[in-house]
Amino acid sequence: MSKFKLVSTCLVAASVLAAAAAARNNLASSRHPFRLAGNGDAGPSDSRRASVSKILSADVNSAGQPIVFPNKSGHVDVSIFEIPPGVALPAHLHPFPRMGYVLSGTLRVRNLESGNAETYGEGQFVLESVNQWHEGDNPGKTPLRLLVIDLAEKGAKTTILR
């Protein structure tokens, strides 16, 4: 797969998943209407509309690092993490880009190298740091459901534990 095709596929997959989750949760954000073509009967005056809600547009991740893509064959993994209240993930790092979308609950991420901590709630998108040690936990009172998208070189580990 060419680098361009990998990047395009990954961006489309991330956009579709994020937009679907946003639509499912009826998130308020800037909306861009598009006319839908009818079945041939309605024509251009059809008032049915679809909308796209941009959730995130960024050139850097949560640590301020530029977003870059691998030059080798890539692989995309999409997972849902379910983390009970009060549960913490061990210190770890990601050698490749990882994105998360909070479906429900609260996620707190602490960058162990900078000392910075960020808290993300329902409907927020997380661009995790690359090659920096960090840990995450659910400080809330309800379960955390996190849609996670990993973009990595084919066959590579996406998470390394300390």
Disulfide bonds with the S-S distance in Angstrom:
none
